Amino acid sequence: MEAMATVMQKLRERSMMSTSNSNETNKLGETKCPKCFGMEVVFSHKDDDGYEIYIPCVCRDRNAWGRRFKNALIPEEFVHANLENYQINDDNQREMFDLTAKYLESFPADRKALQKEGAKNFGFTATIGEQRIRALRPEDRSEIKHKHNNFGIGKTHLQIAMAKQLIKQGFNVFIVSDVTFMDEMMNAKRMNDDGETYNKMLSSVLKADVLVWDDIGKAKPTEAKEGLYYTIVNERYKRKQPIIFNTNEDKSTLADRIGYAANSRLLERGQGEYYVIETEGIDWRLKK
Ligand SMILES: [Zn+2]
């Protein structure tokens, strides 16, 4: 328990350092600043030629945080998810939490460092993937599903909490949910606008400092989607920009869903620490 408190303290200090205003939980910069009336600049002085000189208002950093928060597209039900309110009920959840904390601690200090050093992918996978379970005889299905449950163990909660922590530290984070995102991309592809919408969407996913991908591999596989998975995973891999993901597939069935090439790139170990783990445990949502 003490170890956890220390980690939380460290992370808190880190996020304080990069946000000059501790008022950050204040509603996403929606309330207009009384100092600058939302202009984000304030009058400083007149120069020798009589021109008015304006300087950035103190609210600017806080608003930038709010914009990043908004742009990240945090799902409604996880707006309040953070590391402090993640509940550790068993060893599995303890392991998930510890790995999350370790990843955040080793994360590059700022955007510049991230662009230079890059960061590893981080992922929670199932031990027995959905695809494998679906292929079982119906009478075996529920036993295996129960024994190797992968739902309600807080994967999304933890990863949204990570996203929020990284946003506070100044990173541009983009969160996508697999089915919705893949549907939108496929619709955009069919639009009659010379690929403008499609490319715009693709570019925000490729350019984000951190991409959080919820439930990757859930969308019904098609050849077009497989191509898209590979493009995103591979482009980010080449730039060493991280993807934080979770999936209800296991490390091998995920390949059947997103394609072998994308899967191996996504899971690639590289050197040193490995941040993709298999998770299973009790569905705590049902217990409550
Ligand atoms: Zn202001």
Boltz pocket constraint, residues with backbone or C-beta under 6 A from the ligand:
constraints:
  - pocket:
      binder: B
      contacts: [[A, 33], [A, 34], [A, 35], [A, 36], [A, 37], [A, 38], [A, 39], [A, 40], [A, 41], [A, 57], [A, 58], [A, 59], [A, 60]]
      max_distance: 6.0
